[in-house]
Amino acid sequence: MTLEAWLSLALLCVLGAMTPGPSLAVVLGSMLRGGRGAGLAAALAHGLAVGLYAVLTVAGLAALLTASPRLFALLQLAAAGYLVFLASGALRQRAMMTPATGDAISGERIVMAARDGFMIAFLNPKLAIFMLALFAPFITVDQGLGAKALLVLTIGGIDALWYSTVVLVLVRSGLLVALERHVVYVGRIYAALLLALALFVASRAISALF
């Protein structure tokens, strides 16, 4: 792969990661509940899931999803269900929320944040379709393993780097402290946003199935 081709791919990956959506809500929600460490755990796990999707795309999974709208819709329903799970968890835990204190968080919160970051990406079938379109110009029949690995590392690495940067900027700018003062209200807004996203995703999936 030439440098020009790689730069084009990297730019597309950056723009894709910057697009607001459920993933940003989950990363920021993890940061608010658990501080910087939890936010970074969610960001890195999200990048890992994106990298895994890239591997599956290169292997041909995206082509299968494109050829099977029913499977695509079922995966969308699974994603909607996980969004509802996240929202209900945020509402149940709002009374137990305490302001995050940077690095002073438990290992359990980090694990939960990593789980949420991974699952919100892994249960998003649109990633497969996006990557199919993204990788199409860069994959050739005679492409070696090294070039394919570069594709995977580029999209997964950029995704993790973007969300980690969002977390670090919020912490260093002092905005996280301001958000922590109103953590209960932010939690309610976060849950409402997740539920709205879940309804939107589910409605599109149901319309595709029926």
N, C-alpha and C positions, 0 to 999 in steps of 0.2 A: 504494500500500500504506500502510495506517495505521500509526502508531507502535506501537500495541498488537499488530498482526499481525506486525510486524517483530521486536518483542521476543519474541513467542512462537516465531518461527522461530529467532531467535538462541539462545534457551534450549535448544531441541531440538538445535541444532547443537553447543552446548557439551557437552551430555550425551552425544551421539553420539561426539564426539572423546575424551571422558574414559573411554569404555569400553575396558578393556585388551584387547589383541589383537596380531596379528602386526606391525602398524604401530609400536606402542610398542617392541616388541622390536628392530625394525630401526633405529629412531631411536637407541635407547640403545646398540645394538651399534655403530653408526657413531660415536657420541660416544666410546665406550671405545677404539675403534681409532684415531680421529683427533683427539680433543679437541673443544672447544667449537665450533670452526668447522665441523668435519665433521657434528656433531650438528645444528647450525643449518641446514646445507645440506640434510641429509636431511629436516628438519622443513619447510623452505620448499618443497622439491620435492614433498613429500607433499601439502602444501596446494595446490600447482599442479595435481597430478593430480586431487585432489578437486574443484577448480574446473573442470577439464576435464570430469570426469564430470558435473558439474552442468550444463555447457553441453550435453552430449549428452543428458542427461535432459530438459532443456527442449525439445530438438529431437525427442524422441520415442524415443530409443534404449531407455530403460527399458521402454517398452511392448513393444518387440520382444523383449527378453529375457524379459519376463513371459510372452509368447505362445510362446516357444521354449525349453522346459526342456532340450532337448539342447544348444543353444548355451550356455545357462547352465552346464550341467555341463562342457562343453568348456573354458569360461573358468575354471572352478574347477580343472580339471586343469592348466591353464597356470599358475595361481597356485601350486598345489602344487609344480609343477616348479621355479618360481623360488625357492620357499622352500628346496627341496633344494639348489639352486645356491648360495644364500646360506650354508646350513649347511656345505656342503663347502668353500666358500671360507674360512669361519671356522676350520675344522679345519686346513686347509692352511697358513694364515697364522699359526697360534697361536705357532709357534716364532719368527716374525719380529716378533711384537708387541712394542712398547716402550711404556712409559707415556706417555700423551699429555701434552703440556705446554701446554695452553691454546690459544694462537693459533699456536704453532710447528708448523704442519702443511703438507704439500705440496699443491700445486694438484691433483695426481692423486688424493689421498685425498678432497678436497672433491668432485671430479667423481664419484668412485665412490660417495660417500655420497649425493650428489644423485640419481644413477641408482637406487640402491637404494630411497631414499625415494619416488621417483616410481613405480617399477615395482611396489612392494608395494601401493600404492594403486590403480594403473591396472589391475593384474591381479586385482583383487578385484571380481567381478561383483555381490557383495552390495551394493556401494555404489550401483549403479544401482537396485536394488530399494528400498533404503533411501530414496534420493532421490525415487523415484516416490511413495512414501507420504508423504515429508516435504513435497514441493512441491505435492501434490494440492490442499490447501486454499488455496494461495496463488496458483495460476495460473488465470487467467480467459481467455476467448476474446479479449476486446478489450484484453488487457494489452499495454502498450507495451514497447519495447525497453529503456527505462530501468528499468522495474520488474523485467524479467527479468534485467538485468545486476545489479541489487541482490541478487537471489536468489543468483546465482552468486558474487558478491563476498563475500556474507555467509558462506556455508558454506565457501568456500575460504579466506577470511581467518581465520575462527575456527579452522579446523583447523590452519593454519600457526602461528597465535598460540599455541594450546594446546601443541603439541609444542615450539615454541621456548621457551616458559615452562618446560616440564619440563626441558629441557636447561640453561637458565640457572640454575634453582633448584638443580639437582644440582651445577653448577660452583661457585656462590657459597656453598653450604652446606658445601663441603668434602667432600661424599660422593664426588665423582669421584676425588679423590686416594686415598681409601680403596679404591675399586674398582680403581684402577690398580695398587695393590700386589698384587692378586690377579688380574691381567688374564688370565693363562693359564687359570685355573679358571673365571673368568667367561666366557671365550670358549667353553670346553667346554659350560658350562651353556646359553649362548646358542645354540650349534649344536644341542644336544639339544632345546631348546625349539622351534627352527625345524623340526626333523625331526618332532617330535610334531605340530606344527600341520599340516605337510605331509601326514602320514599321515591325520590327521582330515579335512582338506579333500578329499584324494584318495578316501578311502573313501566320503564322501558323494556325490562326483561319480560314482564308479563305480556305486554303488547306484542313482543316478538314471538312468544310461545303460542299465543292464541290469536 
